């Protein structure tokens, strides 16, 4: 190799070495720049992901808070004195209350009927009263006014609920008259196929159905009741002369045994003190409003809407008086409006925070001359 060729080769190698060094140096600087970029971006990305996760769970959390639990009332057909002596102790020991009917037939203090003092004791224990309408002709207002005077003289509360045992007595043309009399709840016989658990508390008159105690499908309906937001069920109870004891006087009647067994089965269905205790880790339960009374159909439709975790939950409902049930549902309705507004405010604030983080992240990438894909941005 000539001297000139050797010099040329050395120059070429020197140039290549300088280029390689430059490439290595550039690559090292790029690595440092990317490390600095991700050091700044990573906490912003984590904060953004945390906000997105919190927002996605917000609706579930509020669905639990906004849930309106079911209610059930045990309405007695008569004012039998044995309600106080025999039935009340059974119910009281299980934290279950009842509703007593008043009318000109069911008059406090009449033969073998509850006295006014006994009724006041039951009312103080959480029981309620309702008007049992008797179709005696004439206007409801005239009939109700006379009954109201009787109750006032006995120092008993005037009911705001009316029970129509025969639906022929009840007509929506009476609505204005009922409202003028201070009636808030209308209870109708639902055994003719009317809906017995789905109600609407936003209407001027709250309409709810009544079913005979122990009717076929009552167990399935009670399970459904506890998981249907805002639902209500009235169970009409009729006592007989030997409800407490048989003719033997020492043997408990079958009616009392059956009644007690049903109430015992409610123990797991009644609400705990903390209404959300059983639902915190599960998620919202669905609203179910369907136009059918077939208990098997209802039960299957309901189960199909639940996740496996939700199906493990026991249904829950309250045992209350009619007035208390309406009050609870209306309070829940008002509370839910406020909770929904609160949820929307939180969502809006989260959206603002997420948008601010998006801008910070985008600006940080731009500052390093890198697109959010991780590639260098082309200079226009």
C-alpha positions, 0 to 999 in steps of 0.5 A: 500500500502506498503512503498516500493510500495509507493516509487516506485510509486513516482519514476515512477511519478517523471520520467514521470514528468521529461519526460513531462517537457522535451517534453514540453521544446522541443516543445517550442524550436521547436516553437521558432525555426520555428518562427525564421525560418519563420521570416527569410524566409518570406521576401525572399519568398515575394520578390521571388513571387513579381519577379515571378509576375513581370516576368509574366507581362513583356511579356504583357507589352512589347507586348504593347510597340512592337505593330505596328499600322495600317496605311491607305492612301487616294489615289486620282485617278486624280490631280483635282484642286478641291482637293485643293479648296474643298477636302483639307479643309475637310480633314485638319480639321480632321487631315487626309492627302491624296496621289496624283498621278503623271504621263504624264496624271496627269501632274501638271499645266495641264488644271483643274489640281493642280499646282506645287505650290498647290502640294508643299503646300499639301506636306508641310501639310503631303500629299504624291505623288505616280507614277500612271503607264500608260502602254505606252509600253517600259521599266518602267525605260525609262518611269519613268526617263522621268517623274522624269525629269519633276517633278525635273524641277517643283521642286516637290519630286520624289515619291518612290511609284508606283500605278498600277491601272490595275494589268496587268501592274504589274509583279514581273519580274519588281521588279529589275527595280523598285528597280533600279528606287528608288521605295520602295512601290508597290500599286496594285488593291486588288479588285480582291481578293488579300489581302488588309490589310496585308503587309510585310515591311521587303521585298525589295519592300513593296506591299500593296493593294488598294480598291475603296473608300466606297467598301462593307466591308470597315467599317469592314476592317477599324476596323480590320486594327486598331487592326492588327499589321503592316497592311496597307490599301489604299483607292482609291478616284475618284472625279466627277465634282459636288463633291463639289456642285450640279447643284443648286450651293447652295446645297452640293453634296451627294458625299461630304456629304458621304465623310465627314461622313466617315471621321467623323466616323474615329475620334475615330479610329485615334491615340491619341498623346500617342499611348499606352494611351488606351491600358495600362490596357488591354494587348496585341492585337493579330497579325492577318495574314489570307488569306481571304478578306471576311469582315464578316469572318475576323471580326468574326475571329478577335473578337474570339481572343480578351478578353472581355476587349480587345473587349472594345477597339476602333481600332486605325490607322494612316492616313499618306502618303505612304512614311510615312507609310512605314517609320513608319512600318520599324522604328517600326520593328527596335524598336521591335528588340531592345525592344525584346532584352531589354525584354530578358535581363530583363527576364534573370536578373529576373531569376538570382535574382529568382535563388539567392533567391531560394538558400537563402531560401533553405540554410535558411531551411537547417540551421534550420535543416528543409526541405522546407516542414516544417518537420525536416530533417532526420539525415542520 
